[in-house]
């Protein structure tokens, strides 16, 4: 079993501003003739530079919460303020632009494109941001070095281990220098030793000032976060590690 570590405190003495804030957020899905209330009024905020773990049993609302934080879904009610802008009611194009500029995503299944090299996978967000090829290639090389894969730039995902693929996914998530990294069960497909390496990397990124929000069902993984949010039946059951 991996040993969890307490993350370093962000630099500086004053409390940084909230980078995400949810105010009475609800989410209701229609299921045939009935409705499912996935979120039932969530009030929560995360300070810039904080490290949060979102926990809870299946059906607790944690995945729905992550989808709303990632602008992949819209709340049915309430307000969501992301990096200083209310995004709850933005049109689809503006919401996609905000997502591209403010957020980086890390998934359990890596979500790399098999036909692309490591460099090309890392460059993908920069392509959508309109970066010119030489500049994006340089950024990809820099990030590959940062995650320890500078010698794998021309490899494809099937030539990498699971841990290496997740490092590529982290580098890709960092490409646009997002305000927030959102990780959905980032170690779910990895053994315990590799999981520890990935979490150490996220911990290092947090120490460099990144805001990180991880959904996990594993207490060992949640132990890396300085704050923990426990969901149950679509509401926040309790908070640990600090006030919002």
N, C-alpha and C positions, 0 to 999 in steps of 0.2 A: 504494500500500500504506500502510495506516495505521501510525503510529508508536506502539509500545507504551510505556507509562509505568510506572514503579515506583510502587506505591501508597504513600501515607503510612503510617507506623507508627502503630498504635493508641496513644491517649494513655495515659500512665501508665508507670511503670517496671517493674512486676512482671508476670509472665506470667499472663494471665487463665485461668480454668479451662476445661476442655473442654466444648463445647456439644453435640458428638456424639462417641460412642466406640463402635467396633465391636470385638468380641472374638471371634476365630475364627469369623467369620460365613461361612456357606456358603449356597448356593442351588442347588437341583437341580430341574430340570424333567423330567417324563416326556414322551418323544417316541415314541409308539407302544410298541414293546417295549423301547426303550432309555431311557437317561437322559442329560441334558445338565447338566454341572456348570458353571453360569454363574459362580458364585463358589466358590472352593476354599480358603477359610480366610483371611479378610481381617481383619487387625488394623490399626486406624487410628483416630486421633482428630483433631479440629479444635478449636483454641482459640476461645473466644468472641471475636468481633471480627476473625477472620482472613478471608483471601480466598484460596480454593482454586480451581484449575482441575483437572478430572479429564479425562485424555486417554487415547487408546488406539485401536487399529484396530477396525473392525467385528467384533463377536463377542468383544471382550476382556473384557466384563463391566461396562463403565462405565455403561450404561443401567440394568442390573440393580442396580448399586450405588446409583444415584440414586433408583430406585424404592423401595429399602429405606430410604434416608435420608429420603425423603419420606413414609414410611408408606403407600405405595401398594401395597407388596408386603411379604411377611413372609419373614424368613430361614428356611431349612430347619434350620439349626443355629447355635449361637453366641448372643451377646448383643448387643443394640443399646440403648445408653443415650442418650436424647434429652433435652437440657436438664435433666439430673439424674434422669430417670425411665427405668427399663428398660421399653421398649415392645415387646420381642420377642414377648411372649405375652399382650398385652392383648386383650380381646374387641373385636369390630368397632366397637361403639358408642364405647367408651372410646378406641380408636385414632383414630377419626374426630374425636373431640373434641380429642385431643392434636394431631392434624394441623392442625385449624382454628385452634388457639390458638398453636401454636409455629412454623408454617411458612408461607412465602409462595412461590408458584410462578410462574415465568416460562417460557413455552413458545415454541418456534420459530415456531409458527403462531398465536401471540397468544391463541387460544382465547377471544376476546371473543364475547358474545352479540349477534348482528346486530340483533335487534329492540330492544335496550336502548340508551339514550344513554350517553355517557361517564360521567356522574354515576351512572347506575344500574349500569353495569358495575363501577365502583369500589366501590359500596355493597354488592355482592352478598355478600361474606364477612360483612359486618356484619349483614345480614339473618339469616343463619344463626346468628350469635351473639346475636340477639335485641335488637339496638339499636333504640331508638325512631327513627322516620323523621327527625325534625328533627336529632337528634344525628348520624345517619349521613350526612345530606345535608351537614352542616357539615364532617364529616371528609372526605367526597369532594371538596368544594370546596378544602379545605386541601391535599389530596394532588395534585389537578389543578394547582394553582398551583405546587406543589413540582416537578412534572415539566414545567412550562412549557406547560400546556394549560388554564389557568384560563379562557380565552375559548372553549373548545370543549365545555363541559359539556353542552350540549344537542344536540351532534352525535352521529350514529350511526357505527359503525365504517366503513361504506362511504363516508363523507364525509371520511375521514382517510387520510393517507399511511401506508405501512408503518411508518415510524419513529414516527409519532404513535400508531398502534395499539399498538406495543410500549411506548410511554410510558404509555398507559392500563393495559396489563397490569402494568407495574411499580407504578403507583399502586395498582391492585387488590391486588397482592401485599403492599403495605405497609399495607393498610387495618387489619389486625388487629394491627399492630405486632409482627410475628413475631420470634422469636429468630434465625431463619435464612431467607435467601432462596436458593432453589434454582432455577437457570436451566438449561434444557435447550436447548443450541444457540440462545441468545437472539438471535443476529445472522444465523442461517442464511438468512433470507428477506430480508435487507437488503443494500443496496450498501455499499461500503467506507466512504464518508463517513458514512452514517447509522449504520453499525455502530460507528464511532468515537464518535459522539455518545451512543449507548446505553451503550457501555462507560465513557465518561467519567461518565455518570450513575451507573452502578453503583459506579464508583470513588469518587465523592462520597459515596454512601451508606455505603460501607465506611469512609471517613474519618470519618463520623458515628457509627461504632461497630457497624454491621450486620455480621453474619457472612454471607459470600456464598460459595456453592459453584456453580461453573459447569461443565457438561459441554460440551466443545468438541473439534473435531478441527483447529481452526485455530491454529497457533502464535502468530499475531498477537494473537488474542483471549486465549490463555493467558498471553501476556506481560503482561497487565494484573494478573494475580494474583501475590501475593507467594509463594505455595506452589503446587507442581504435583505431582499424583499421576498416575503412568503405569500403566495397567492392561495386562495381557497374559495371555490364557488363564485368566481368572478370579482372578488374583492381582495384588498390587501389584508391578510390575516395579522401580520406583524412585520416590523422592521427590526433589523439588528445592525449594530456597528456604528450607528450615528443617526442624527436627525436629518430629515430632508430640509 
